[in-house]
Amino acid sequence: MVQRIDPTAAEMAIAAPEFVVPDEPAREVHMRRYFDGSTGSRMLIRVVIEETATERVVVTVYETSKLRKYQGLTP
């Protein structure tokens, strides 16, 4: 089964994250909560971004229902 991530949720996590956590050198993890209508549950989208002096690249995007695991968020 292929999981499709809502592009609007990913764009919002990049443009207006609720939380930003530094990661490896030159990387940040942008996080934002949202409601997934297809599953009926609150989800967290995480976008790993790597930034250099000349570009900003999305390394990966994934969603999780484990809100408490990241930043002590509550569902």
PQR file with spaces between the fields and no chain letter, atoms N, CA, C, O and H, PARSE charges and radii, in Angstrom:
ATOM       1  N    MET     1       0.843   -1.180    0.000 -0.4000 1.5000
ATOM       2  CA   MET     1       0.000    0.000    0.000 -0.0000 2.0000
ATOM       3  C    MET     1       0.889    1.245    0.000  0.5500 1.7000
ATOM       4  O    MET     1       1.802    1.369    0.816 -0.5500 1.4000
ATOM       5  N    VAL     2       0.612    2.143   -0.909 -0.4000 1.5000
ATOM       6  CA   VAL     2       1.354    3.400   -0.988 -0.0000 2.0000
ATOM       7  C    VAL     2       0.616    4.441   -0.171  0.5500 1.7000
ATOM       8  O    VAL     2      -0.591    4.628   -0.327 -0.5500 1.4000
ATOM       9  H    VAL     2      -0.131    2.042   -1.572  0.4000 1.0000
ATOM      10  N    GLN     3       1.341    5.111    0.692 -0.4000 1.5000
ATOM      11  CA   GLN     3       0.743    6.143    1.529 -0.0000 2.0000
ATOM      12  C    GLN     3       0.935    7.487    0.855  0.5500 1.7000
ATOM      13  O    GLN     3       2.049    7.851    0.481 -0.5500 1.4000
ATOM      14  H    GLN     3       2.321    4.959    0.818  0.4000 1.0000
ATOM      15  N    ARG     4      -0.154    8.221    0.703 -0.4000 1.5000
ATOM      16  CA   ARG     4      -0.084    9.528    0.073 -0.0000 2.0000
ATOM      17  C    ARG     4      -0.151   10.601    1.149  0.5500 1.7000
ATOM      18  O    ARG     4      -1.071   10.623    1.967 -0.5500 1.4000
ATOM      19  H    ARG     4      -1.059    7.925    1.007  0.4000 1.0000
ATOM      20  N    ILE     5       0.826   11.481    1.138 -0.4000 1.5000
ATOM      21  CA   ILE     5       0.866   12.585    2.094 -0.0000 2.0000
ATOM      22  C    ILE     5       0.190   13.785    1.463  0.5500 1.7000
ATOM      23  O    ILE     5       0.434   14.112    0.301 -0.5500 1.4000
ATOM      24  H    ILE     5       1.573   11.464    0.474  0.4000 1.0000
ATOM      25  N    ASP     6      -0.654   14.433    2.231 -0.4000 1.5000
ATOM      26  CA   ASP     6      -1.377   15.613    1.755 -0.0000 2.0000
ATOM      27  C    ASP     6      -0.376   16.712    1.402  0.5500 1.7000
ATOM      28  O    ASP     6       0.333   17.196    2.284 -0.5500 1.4000
ATOM      29  H    ASP     6      -0.852   14.168    3.174  0.4000 1.0000
ATOM      30  N    PRO     7      -0.302   17.121    0.119 -0.5600 1.5000
ATOM      31  CA   PRO     7       0.673   18.143   -0.280  0.2800 2.0000
ATOM      32  C    PRO     7       0.466   19.477    0.441  0.5500 1.7000
ATOM      33  O    PRO     7       1.431   20.182    0.731 -0.5500 1.4000
ATOM      34  N    THR     8      -0.788   19.820    0.727 -0.4000 1.5000
ATOM      35  CA   THR     8      -1.062   21.078    1.433 -0.0000 2.0000
ATOM      36  C    THR     8      -0.485   21.030    2.843  0.5500 1.7000
ATOM      37  O    THR     8       0.079   22.015    3.318 -0.5500 1.4000
ATOM      38  H    THR     8      -1.572   19.247    0.491  0.4000 1.0000
ATOM      39  N    ALA     9      -0.624   19.896    3.510 -0.4000 1.5000
ATOM      40  CA   ALA     9      -0.072   19.751    4.861 -0.0000 2.0000
ATOM      41  C    ALA     9       1.450   19.855    4.829  0.5500 1.7000
ATOM      42  O    ALA     9       2.049   20.463    5.716 -0.5500 1.4000
ATOM      43  H    ALA     9      -1.082   19.095    3.124  0.4000 1.0000
ATOM      44  N    ALA    10       2.075   19.268    3.818 -0.4000 1.5000
ATOM      45  CA   ALA    10       3.537   19.351    3.691 -0.0000 2.0000
ATOM      46  C    ALA    10       3.974   20.789    3.444  0.5500 1.7000
ATOM      47  O    ALA    10       4.941   21.256    4.046 -0.5500 1.4000
ATOM      48  H    ALA    10       1.589   18.774    3.097  0.4000 1.0000
ATOM      49  N    GLU    11       3.271   21.489    2.566 -0.4000 1.5000
ATOM      50  CA   GLU    11       3.611   22.889    2.281 -0.0000 2.0000
ATOM      51  C    GLU    11       3.449   23.761    3.514  0.5500 1.7000
ATOM      52  O    GLU    11       4.267   24.647    3.760 -0.5500 1.4000
ATOM      53  H    GLU    11       2.485   21.109    2.078  0.4000 1.0000
ATOM      54  N    MET    12       2.392   23.516    4.297 -0.4000 1.5000
ATOM      55  CA   MET    12       2.179   24.287    5.526 -0.0000 2.0000
ATOM      56  C    MET    12       3.282   24.005    6.549  0.5500 1.7000
ATOM      57  O    MET    12       3.720   24.916    7.251 -0.5500 1.4000
ATOM      58  H    MET    12       1.727   22.796    4.097  0.4000 1.0000
ATOM      59  N    ALA    13       3.729   22.762    6.635 -0.4000 1.5000
ATOM      60  CA   ALA    13       4.806   22.422    7.576 -0.0000 2.0000
ATOM      61  C    ALA    13       6.098   23.139    7.208  0.5500 1.7000
ATOM      62  O    ALA    13       6.889   23.489    8.083 -0.5500 1.4000
ATOM      63  H    ALA    13       3.373   22.022    6.064  0.4000 1.0000
ATOM      64  N    ILE    14       6.310   23.355    5.914 -0.4000 1.5000
ATOM      65  CA   ILE    14       7.508   24.066    5.469 -0.0000 2.0000
ATOM      66  C    ILE    14       7.352   25.567    5.686  0.5500 1.7000
ATOM      67  O    ILE    14       8.249   26.215    6.226 -0.5500 1.4000
ATOM      68  H    ILE    14       5.668   23.070    5.204  0.4000 1.0000
ATOM      69  N    ALA    15       6.216   26.120    5.265 -0.4000 1.5000
ATOM      70  CA   ALA    15       6.008   27.572    5.301 -0.0000 2.0000
ATOM      71  C    ALA    15       5.686   28.100    6.698  0.5500 1.7000
ATOM      72  O    ALA    15       6.126   29.188    7.070 -0.5500 1.4000
ATOM      73  H    ALA    15       5.488   25.594    4.827  0.4000 1.0000
ATOM      74  N    ALA    16       4.919   27.330    7.470 -0.4000 1.5000
ATOM      75  CA   ALA    16       4.478   27.799    8.787 -0.0000 2.0000
ATOM      76  C    ALA    16       4.511   26.649    9.792  0.5500 1.7000
ATOM      77  O    ALA    16       3.461   26.205   10.256 -0.5500 1.4000
ATOM      78  H    ALA    16       4.562   26.446    7.168  0.4000 1.0000
ATOM      79  N    PRO    17       5.703   26.165   10.130 -0.5600 1.5000
ATOM      80  CA   PRO    17       5.789   25.037   11.065  0.2800 2.0000
ATOM      81  C    PRO    17       5.380   25.446   12.475  0.5500 1.7000
ATOM      82  O    PRO    17       5.563   26.594   12.880 -0.5500 1.4000
ATOM      83  N    GLU    18       4.824   24.492   13.216 -0.4000 1.5000
ATOM      84  CA   GLU    18       4.540   24.729   14.632 -0.0000 2.0000
ATOM      85  C    GLU    18       5.818   24.571   15.454  0.5500 1.7000
ATOM      86  O    GLU    18       6.009   25.240   16.469 -0.5500 1.4000
ATOM      87  H    GLU    18       4.675   23.560   12.887  0.4000 1.0000
ATOM      88  N    PHE    19       6.682   23.675   14.994 -0.4000 1.5000
ATOM      89  CA   PHE    19       7.932   23.398   15.689 -0.0000 2.0000
ATOM      90  C    PHE    19       9.045   23.211   14.672  0.5500 1.7000
ATOM      91  O    PHE    19       8.830   22.643   13.601 -0.5500 1.4000
ATOM      92  H    PHE    19       6.526   23.132   14.170  0.4000 1.0000
ATOM      93  N    VAL    20      10.231   23.690   15.009 -0.4000 1.5000
ATOM      94  CA   VAL    20      11.421   23.468   14.186 -0.0000 2.0000
ATOM      95  C    VAL    20      12.510   22.945   15.113  0.5500 1.7000
ATOM      96  O    VAL    20      12.839   23.569   16.122 -0.5500 1.4000
ATOM      97  H    VAL    20      10.406   24.151   15.879  0.4000 1.0000
ATOM      98  N    VAL    21      13.062   21.796   14.757 -0.4000 1.5000
ATOM      99  CA   VAL    21      14.093   21.164   15.572 -0.0000 2.0000
ATOM     100  C    VAL    21      15.367   21.044   14.742  0.5500 1.7000
ATOM     101  O    VAL    21      15.330   20.498   13.640 -0.5500 1.4000
ATOM     102  H    VAL    21      12.795   21.288   13.938  0.4000 1.0000
ATOM     103  N    PRO    22      16.493   21.544   15.252 -0.5600 1.5000
ATOM     104  CA   PRO    22      17.754   21.367   14.528  0.2800 2.0000
ATOM     105  C    PRO    22      18.116   19.886   14.471  0.5500 1.7000
ATOM     106  O    PRO    22      17.857   19.132   15.409 -0.5500 1.4000
ATOM     107  N    ASP    23      18.707   19.491   13.375 -0.4000 1.5000
ATOM     108  CA   ASP    23      19.125   18.106   13.196 -0.0000 2.0000
ATOM     109  C    ASP    23      20.594   18.101   12.817  0.5500 1.7000
ATOM     110  O    ASP    23      21.352   18.944   13.295 -0.5500 1.4000
ATOM     111  H    ASP    23      18.918   20.103   12.613  0.4000 1.0000
ATOM     112  N    GLU    24      21.006   17.189   11.984 -0.4000 1.5000
ATOM     113  CA   GLU    24      22.398   17.136   11.553 -0.0000 2.0000
ATOM     114  C    GLU    24      22.831   18.519   11.071  0.5500 1.7000
ATOM     115  O    GLU    24      21.983   19.371   10.807 -0.5500 1.4000
ATOM     116  H    GLU    24      20.390   16.504   11.596  0.4000 1.0000
ATOM     117  N    PRO    25      24.114   18.748   10.955 -0.5600 1.5000
ATOM     118  CA   PRO    25      24.552   20.061   10.462  0.2800 2.0000
ATOM     119  C    PRO    25      23.837   20.430    9.168  0.5500 1.7000
ATOM     120  O    PRO    25      23.770   19.642    8.224 -0.5500 1.4000
ATOM     121  N    ALA    26      23.313   21.628    9.151 -0.4000 1.5000
ATOM     122  CA   ALA    26      22.607   22.204    8.000 -0.0000 2.0000
ATOM     123  C    ALA    26      21.224   21.608    7.777  0.5500 1.7000
ATOM     124  O    ALA    26      20.617   21.852    6.734 -0.5500 1.4000
ATOM     125  H    ALA    26      23.368   22.268    9.918  0.4000 1.0000
ATOM     126  N    ARG    27      20.705   20.829    8.732 -0.4000 1.5000
ATOM     127  CA   ARG    27      19.354   20.272    8.582 -0.0000 2.0000
ATOM     128  C    ARG    27      18.446   20.736    9.712  0.5500 1.7000
ATOM     129  O    ARG    27      18.881   20.971   10.839 -0.5500 1.4000
ATOM     130  H    ARG    27      21.197   20.631    9.580  0.4000 1.0000
ATOM     131  N    GLU    28      17.167   20.859    9.365 -0.4000 1.5000
ATOM     132  CA   GLU    28      16.128   21.160   10.343 -0.0000 2.0000
ATOM     133  C    GLU    28      14.944   20.246   10.064  0.5500 1.7000
ATOM     134  O    GLU    28      14.709   19.838    8.927 -0.5500 1.4000
ATOM     135  H    GLU    28      16.814   20.668    8.450  0.4000 1.0000
ATOM     136  N    VAL    29      14.200   19.931   11.128 -0.4000 1.5000
ATOM     137  CA   VAL    29      12.968   19.170   10.979 -0.0000 2.0000
ATOM     138  C    VAL    29      11.824   20.120   11.302  0.5500 1.7000
ATOM     139  O    VAL    29      11.700   20.601   12.429 -0.5500 1.4000
ATOM     140  H    VAL    29      14.391   20.262   12.052  0.4000 1.0000
ATOM     141  N    HIS    30      10.984   20.385   10.298 -0.4000 1.5000
ATOM     142  CA   HIS    30       9.811   21.227   10.471 -0.0000 2.0000
ATOM     143  C    HIS    30       8.631   20.308   10.751  0.5500 1.7000
ATOM     144  O    HIS    30       8.435   19.309   10.059 -0.5500 1.4000
ATOM     145  H    HIS    30      11.085   19.994    9.383  0.4000 1.0000
ATOM     146  N    MET    31       7.840   20.653   11.780 -0.4000 1.5000
ATOM     147  CA   MET    31       6.715   19.800   12.167 -0.0000 2.0000
ATOM     148  C    MET    31       5.438   20.617   12.294  0.5500 1.7000
ATOM     149  O    MET    31       5.444   21.774   12.713 -0.5500 1.4000
ATOM     150  H    MET    31       8.000   21.464   12.342  0.4000 1.0000
ATOM     151  N    ARG    32       4.344   19.966   11.916 -0.4000 1.5000
ATOM     152  CA   ARG    32       3.044   20.609   12.021 -0.0000 2.0000
ATOM     153  C    ARG    32       1.971   19.530   12.199  0.5500 1.7000
ATOM     154  O    ARG    32       1.988   18.499   11.527 -0.5500 1.4000
ATOM     155  H    ARG    32       4.339   19.026   11.576  0.4000 1.0000
ATOM     156  N    ARG    33       1.040   19.793   13.118 -0.4000 1.5000
ATOM     157  CA   ARG    33      -0.079   18.880   13.339 -0.0000 2.0000
ATOM     158  C    ARG    33      -1.194   19.178   12.345  0.5500 1.7000
ATOM     159  O    ARG    33      -1.365   20.314   11.902 -0.5500 1.4000
ATOM     160  H    ARG    33       1.027   20.631   13.664  0.4000 1.0000
ATOM     161  N    TYR    34      -1.952   18.135   12.003 -0.4000 1.5000
ATOM     162  CA   TYR    34      -3.134   18.333   11.166 -0.0000 2.0000
ATOM     163  C    TYR    34      -4.088   17.168   11.363  0.5500 1.7000
ATOM     164  O    TYR    34      -3.717   16.129   11.909 -0.5500 1.4000
ATOM     165  H    TYR    34      -1.814   17.213   12.363  0.4000 1.0000
ATOM     166  N    PHE    35      -5.326   17.355   10.910 -0.4000 1.5000
ATOM     167  CA   PHE    35      -6.340   16.308   11.014 -0.0000 2.0000
ATOM     168  C    PHE    35      -6.443   15.596    9.679  0.5500 1.7000
ATOM     169  O    PHE    35      -6.674   16.228    8.648 -0.5500 1.4000
ATOM     170  H    PHE    35      -5.627   18.199   10.466  0.4000 1.0000
ATOM     171  N    ASP    36      -6.273   14.285    9.693 -0.4000 1.5000
ATOM     172  CA   ASP    36      -6.379   13.474    8.479 -0.0000 2.0000
ATOM     173  C    ASP    36      -7.813   12.974    8.370  0.5500 1.7000
ATOM     174  O    ASP    36      -8.236   12.095    9.120 -0.5500 1.4000
ATOM     175  H    ASP    36      -6.085   13.771   10.530  0.4000 1.0000
ATOM     176  N    GLY    37      -8.554   13.545    7.426 -0.4000 1.5000
ATOM     177  CA   GLY    37      -9.954   13.180    7.252 -0.0000 2.0000
ATOM     178  C    GLY    37     -10.154   11.739    6.827  0.5500 1.7000
ATOM     179  O    GLY    37     -11.183   11.144    7.149 -0.5500 1.4000
ATOM     180  H    GLY    37      -8.210   14.259    6.816  0.4000 1.0000
ATOM     181  N    SER    38      -9.202   11.163    6.112 -0.4000 1.5000
ATOM     182  CA   SER    38      -9.368    9.784    5.638 -0.0000 2.0000
ATOM     183  C    SER    38      -9.249    8.771    6.775  0.5500 1.7000
ATOM     184  O    SER    38      -9.888    7.719    6.733 -0.5500 1.4000
ATOM     185  H    SER    38      -8.367   11.647    5.850  0.4000 1.0000
ATOM     186  N    THR    39      -8.444    9.074    7.783 -0.4000 1.5000
ATOM     187  CA   THR    39      -8.302    8.155    8.917 -0.0000 2.0000
ATOM     188  C    THR    39      -9.075    8.633   10.145  0.5500 1.7000
ATOM     189  O    THR    39      -9.294    7.869   11.085 -0.5500 1.4000
ATOM     190  H    THR    39      -7.925    9.928    7.817  0.4000 1.0000
ATOM     191  N    GLY    40      -9.484    9.891   10.131 -0.4000 1.5000
ATOM     192  CA   GLY    40     -10.212   10.447   11.262 -0.0000 2.0000
ATOM     193  C    GLY    40      -9.346   10.670   12.489  0.5500 1.7000
ATOM     194  O    GLY    40      -9.839   10.622   13.616 -0.5500 1.4000
ATOM     195  H    GLY    40      -9.307   10.512    9.367  0.4000 1.0000
ATOM     196  N    SER    41      -8.057   10.915   12.279 -0.4000 1.5000
ATOM     197  CA   SER    41      -7.171   11.098   13.431 -0.0000 2.0000
ATOM     198  C    SER    41      -6.233   12.284   13.236  0.5500 1.7000
ATOM     199  O    SER    41      -5.988   12.745   12.121 -0.5500 1.4000
ATOM     200  H    SER    41      -7.657   10.954   11.363  0.4000 1.0000
ATOM     201  N    ARG    42      -5.723   12.752   14.365 -0.4000 1.5000
ATOM     202  CA   ARG    42      -4.730   13.835   14.319 -0.0000 2.0000
ATOM     203  C    ARG    42      -3.393   13.227   13.947  0.5500 1.7000
ATOM     204  O    ARG    42      -3.017   12.162   14.437 -0.5500 1.4000
ATOM     205  H    ARG    42      -5.923   12.377   15.270  0.4000 1.0000
ATOM     206  N    MET    43      -2.687   13.914   13.081 -0.4000 1.5000
ATOM     207  CA   MET    43      -1.408   13.426   12.593 -0.0000 2.0000
ATOM     208  C    MET    43      -0.370   14.527   12.749  0.5500 1.7000
ATOM     209  O    MET    43      -0.700   15.696   12.950 -0.5500 1.4000
ATOM     210  H    MET    43      -2.992   14.779   12.683  0.4000 1.0000
ATOM     211  N    LEU    44       0.878   14.127   12.653 -0.4000 1.5000
ATOM     212  CA   LEU    44       1.992   15.059   12.662 -0.0000 2.0000
ATOM     213  C    LEU    44       2.768   14.838   11.378  0.5500 1.7000
ATOM     214  O    LEU    44       3.156   13.713   11.060 -0.5500 1.4000
ATOM     215  H    LEU    44       1.145   13.177   12.490  0.4000 1.0000
ATOM     216  N    ILE    45       2.992   15.914   10.645 -0.4000 1.5000
ATOM     217  CA   ILE    45       3.808   15.809    9.446 -0.0000 2.0000
ATOM     218  C    ILE    45       5.181   16.358    9.778  0.5500 1.7000
ATOM     219  O    ILE    45       5.307   17.410   10.405 -0.5500 1.4000
ATOM     220  H    ILE    45       2.677   16.828   10.903  0.4000 1.0000
ATOM     221  N    ARG    46       6.214   15.636    9.352 -0.4000 1.5000
ATOM     222  CA   ARG    46       7.602   16.027    9.615 -0.0000 2.0000
ATOM     223  C    ARG    46       8.310   16.183    8.280  0.5500 1.7000
ATOM     224  O    ARG    46       8.274   15.284    7.440 -0.5500 1.4000
ATOM     225  H    ARG    46       6.113   14.782    8.843  0.4000 1.0000
ATOM     226  N    VAL    47       8.951   17.325    8.089 -0.4000 1.5000
ATOM     227  CA   VAL    47       9.665   17.620    6.851 -0.0000 2.0000
ATOM     228  C    VAL    47      11.120   17.899    7.210  0.5500 1.7000
ATOM     229  O    VAL    47      11.414   18.843    7.943 -0.5500 1.4000
ATOM     230  H    VAL    47       8.980   18.055    8.772  0.4000 1.0000
ATOM     231  N    VAL    48      12.021   17.082    6.696 -0.4000 1.5000
ATOM     232  CA   VAL    48      13.451   17.277    6.930 -0.0000 2.0000
ATOM     233  C    VAL    48      13.989   18.135    5.791  0.5500 1.7000
ATOM     234  O    VAL    48      13.880   17.777    4.618 -0.5500 1.4000
ATOM     235  H    VAL    48      11.782   16.315    6.101  0.4000 1.0000
ATOM     236  N    ILE    49      14.573   19.276    6.161 -0.4000 1.5000
ATOM     237  CA   ILE    49      15.068   20.246    5.183 -0.0000 2.0000
ATOM     238  C    ILE    49      16.562   20.442    5.388  0.5500 1.7000
ATOM     239  O    ILE    49      17.031   20.599    6.515 -0.5500 1.4000
ATOM     240  H    ILE    49      14.662   19.567    7.114  0.4000 1.0000
ATOM     241  N    GLU    50      17.295   20.433    4.296 -0.4000 1.5000
ATOM     242  CA   GLU    50      18.730   20.721    4.332 -0.0000 2.0000
ATOM     243  C    GLU    50      18.955   22.031    3.591  0.5500 1.7000
ATOM     244  O    GLU    50      18.489   22.215    2.466 -0.5500 1.4000
ATOM     245  H    GLU    50      16.914   20.306    3.380  0.4000 1.0000
ATOM     246  N    GLU    51      19.673   22.934    4.239 -0.4000 1.5000
ATOM     247  CA   GLU    51      19.874   24.260    3.660 -0.0000 2.0000
ATOM     248  C    GLU    51      21.360   24.560    3.523  0.5500 1.7000
ATOM     249  O    GLU    51      22.151   24.331    4.439 -0.5500 1.4000
ATOM     250  H    GLU    51      20.051   22.785    5.153  0.4000 1.0000
ATOM     251  N    THR    52      21.715   25.081    2.351 -0.4000 1.5000
ATOM     252  CA   THR    52      23.076   25.547    2.108 -0.0000 2.0000
ATOM     253  C    THR    52      22.994   27.030    1.783  0.5500 1.7000
ATOM     254  O    THR    52      21.917   27.623    1.829 -0.5500 1.4000
ATOM     255  H    THR    52      21.073   25.268    1.608  0.4000 1.0000
ATOM     256  N    ALA    53      24.115   27.618    1.459 -0.4000 1.5000
ATOM     257  CA   ALA    53      24.132   29.044    1.114 -0.0000 2.0000
ATOM     258  C    ALA    53      23.369   29.323   -0.173  0.5500 1.7000
ATOM     259  O    ALA    53      22.915   30.446   -0.391 -0.5500 1.4000
ATOM     260  H    ALA    53      24.991   27.136    1.421  0.4000 1.0000
ATOM     261  N    THR    54      23.223   28.320   -1.026 -0.4000 1.5000
ATOM     262  CA   THR    54      22.598   28.557   -2.330 -0.0000 2.0000
ATOM     263  C    THR    54      21.256   27.881   -2.535  0.5500 1.7000
ATOM     264  O    THR    54      20.535   28.234   -3.468 -0.5500 1.4000
ATOM     265  H    THR    54      23.591   27.408   -0.849  0.4000 1.0000
ATOM     266  N    GLU    55      20.895   26.914   -1.687 -0.4000 1.5000
ATOM     267  CA   GLU    55      19.625   26.222   -1.915 -0.0000 2.0000
ATOM     268  C    GLU    55      19.051   25.634   -0.637  0.5500 1.7000
ATOM     269  O    GLU    55      19.737   25.475    0.372 -0.5500 1.4000
ATOM     270  H    GLU    55      21.481   26.628   -0.929  0.4000 1.0000
ATOM     271  N    ARG    56      17.765   25.319   -0.723 -0.4000 1.5000
ATOM     272  CA   ARG    56      17.033   24.680    0.364 -0.0000 2.0000
ATOM     273  C    ARG    56      16.370   23.441   -0.236  0.5500 1.7000
ATOM     274  O    ARG    56      15.576   23.549   -1.170 -0.5500 1.4000
ATOM     275  H    ARG    56      17.208   25.449   -1.543  0.4000 1.0000
ATOM     276  N    VAL    57      16.700   22.262    0.302 -0.4000 1.5000
ATOM     277  CA   VAL    57      16.237   21.010   -0.284 -0.0000 2.0000
ATOM     278  C    VAL    57      15.421   20.230    0.740  0.5500 1.7000
ATOM     279  O    VAL    57      15.825   20.096    1.895 -0.5500 1.4000
ATOM     280  H    VAL    57      17.345   22.174    1.060  0.4000 1.0000
ATOM     281  N    VAL    58      14.266   19.712    0.308 -0.4000 1.5000
ATOM     282  CA   VAL    58      13.483   18.816    1.149 -0.0000 2.0000
ATOM     283  C    VAL    58      14.087   17.426    1.007  0.5500 1.7000
ATOM     284  O    VAL    58      14.102   16.855   -0.083 -0.5500 1.4000
ATOM     285  H    VAL    58      13.938   19.821   -0.631  0.4000 1.0000
ATOM     286  N    VAL    59      14.581   16.890    2.112 -0.4000 1.5000
ATOM     287  CA   VAL    59      15.229   15.579    2.113 -0.0000 2.0000
ATOM     288  C    VAL    59      14.178   14.475    2.169  0.5500 1.7000
ATOM     289  O    VAL    59      14.239   13.507    1.410 -0.5500 1.4000
ATOM     290  H    VAL    59      14.569   17.355    2.998  0.4000 1.0000
ATOM     291  N    THR    60      13.216   14.629    3.073 -0.4000 1.5000
ATOM     292  CA   THR    60      12.139   13.647    3.191 -0.0000 2.0000
ATOM     293  C    THR    60      10.936   14.280    3.873  0.5500 1.7000
ATOM     294  O    THR    60      11.057   15.264    4.602 -0.5500 1.4000
ATOM     295  H    THR    60      13.166   15.415    3.689  0.4000 1.0000
ATOM     296  N    VAL    61       9.781   13.695    3.621 -0.4000 1.5000
ATOM     297  CA   VAL    61       8.530   14.118    4.254 -0.0000 2.0000
ATOM     298  C    VAL    61       7.830   12.851    4.727  0.5500 1.7000
ATOM     299  O    VAL    61       7.692   11.889    3.971 -0.5500 1.4000
ATOM     300  H    VAL    61       9.683   12.895    3.028  0.4000 1.0000
ATOM     301  N    TYR    62       7.386   12.855    5.988 -0.4000 1.5000
ATOM     302  CA   TYR    62       6.607   11.708    6.443 -0.0000 2.0000
ATOM     303  C    TYR    62       5.625   12.154    7.507  0.5500 1.7000
ATOM     304  O    TYR    62       5.785   13.205    8.127 -0.5500 1.4000
ATOM     305  H    TYR    62       7.497   13.636    6.603  0.4000 1.0000
ATOM     306  N    GLU    63       4.607   11.332    7.705 -0.4000 1.5000
ATOM     307  CA   GLU    63       3.618   11.639    8.730 -0.0000 2.0000
ATOM     308  C    GLU    63       3.597   10.512    9.748  0.5500 1.7000
ATOM     309  O    GLU    63       3.958    9.370    9.464 -0.5500 1.4000
ATOM     310  H    GLU    63       4.478   10.478    7.202  0.4000 1.0000
ATOM     311  N    THR    64       3.158   10.882   10.945 -0.4000 1.5000
ATOM     312  CA   THR    64       3.073    9.912   12.029 -0.0000 2.0000
ATOM     313  C    THR    64       1.885   10.258   12.916  0.5500 1.7000
ATOM     314  O    THR    64       1.478   11.415   13.013 -0.5500 1.4000
ATOM     315  H    THR    64       2.865   11.810   11.175  0.4000 1.0000
ATOM     316  N    SER    65       1.347    9.249   13.550 -0.4000 1.5000
ATOM     317  CA   SER    65       0.278    9.475   14.526 -0.0000 2.0000
ATOM     318  C    SER    65       0.848    9.565   15.939  0.5500 1.7000
ATOM     319  O    SER    65       0.103    9.796   16.891 -0.5500 1.4000
ATOM     320  H    SER    65       1.677    8.309   13.471  0.4000 1.0000
ATOM     321  N    LYS    66       2.148    9.385   16.084 -0.4000 1.5000
ATOM     322  CA   LYS    66       2.810    9.392   17.397 -0.0000 2.0000
ATOM     323  C    LYS    66       3.179   10.815   17.806  0.5500 1.7000
ATOM     324  O    LYS    66       4.358   11.159   17.890 -0.5500 1.4000
ATOM     325  H    LYS    66       2.754    9.197   15.310  0.4000 1.0000
ATOM     326  N    LEU    67       2.167   11.634   18.060 -0.4000 1.5000
ATOM     327  CA   LEU    67       2.391   13.030   18.392 -0.0000 2.0000
ATOM     328  C    LEU    67       3.193   13.202   19.674  0.5500 1.7000
ATOM     329  O    LEU    67       4.040   14.092   19.756 -0.5500 1.4000
ATOM     330  H    LEU    67       1.209   11.354   17.992  0.4000 1.0000
ATOM     331  N    ARG    68       2.942   12.374   20.667 -0.4000 1.5000
ATOM     332  CA   ARG    68       3.643   12.523   21.959 -0.0000 2.0000
ATOM     333  C    ARG    68       5.135   12.231   21.847  0.5500 1.7000
ATOM     334  O    ARG    68       5.928   12.746   22.636 -0.5500 1.4000
ATOM     335  H    ARG    68       2.254   11.651   20.601  0.4000 1.0000
ATOM     336  N    LYS    69       5.515   11.424   20.890 -0.4000 1.5000
ATOM     337  CA   LYS    69       6.922   11.064   20.728 -0.0000 2.0000
ATOM     338  C    LYS    69       7.768   12.268   20.329  0.5500 1.7000
ATOM     339  O    LYS    69       8.949   12.341   20.667 -0.5500 1.4000
ATOM     340  H    LYS    69       4.871   11.006   20.250  0.4000 1.0000
ATOM     341  N    TYR    70       7.165   13.207   19.613 -0.4000 1.5000
ATOM     342  CA   TYR    70       7.901   14.354   19.092 -0.0000 2.0000
ATOM     343  C    TYR    70       7.463   15.625   19.809  0.5500 1.7000
ATOM     344  O    TYR    70       6.304   16.028   19.711 -0.5500 1.4000
ATOM     345  H    TYR    70       6.206   13.148   19.338  0.4000 1.0000
ATOM     346  N    GLN    71       8.371   16.245   20.516 -0.4000 1.5000
ATOM     347  CA   GLN    71       8.151   17.523   21.205 -0.0000 2.0000
ATOM     348  C    GLN    71       7.084   17.459   22.284  0.5500 1.7000
ATOM     349  O    GLN    71       6.540   18.498   22.656 -0.5500 1.4000
ATOM     350  H    GLN    71       9.312   15.917   20.596  0.4000 1.0000
ATOM     351  N    GLY    72       6.770   16.295   22.792 -0.4000 1.5000
ATOM     352  CA   GLY    72       5.786   16.200   23.861 -0.0000 2.0000
ATOM     353  C    GLY    72       4.409   16.676   23.450  0.5500 1.7000
ATOM     354  O    GLY    72       3.648   17.160   24.288 -0.5500 1.4000
ATOM     355  H    GLY    72       7.212   15.450   22.489  0.4000 1.0000
ATOM     356  N    LEU    73       4.075   16.548   22.181 -0.4000 1.5000
ATOM     357  CA   LEU    73       2.774   16.992   21.694 -0.0000 2.0000
ATOM     358  C    LEU    73       1.687   16.072   22.213  0.5500 1.7000
ATOM     359  O    LEU    73       1.928   14.890   22.458 -0.5500 1.4000
ATOM     360  H    LEU    73       4.693   16.154   21.500  0.4000 1.0000
ATOM     361  N    THR    74       0.507   16.605   22.378 -0.4000 1.5000
ATOM     362  CA   THR    74      -0.623   15.789   22.806 -0.0000 2.0000
ATOM     363  C    THR    74      -1.594   15.632   21.651  0.5500 1.7000
ATOM     364  O    THR    74      -1.782   16.565   20.870 -0.5500 1.4000
ATOM     365  H    THR    74       0.310   17.565   22.180  0.4000 1.0000
ATOM     366  N    PRO    75      -2.213   14.463   21.531 -0.5600 1.5000
ATOM     367  CA   PRO    75      -3.143   14.238   20.418  0.2800 2.0000
ATOM     368  C    PRO    75      -4.409   15.052   20.535  0.5500 1.7000
ATOM     369  O    PRO    75      -5.281   14.965   19.671 -0.5500 1.4000
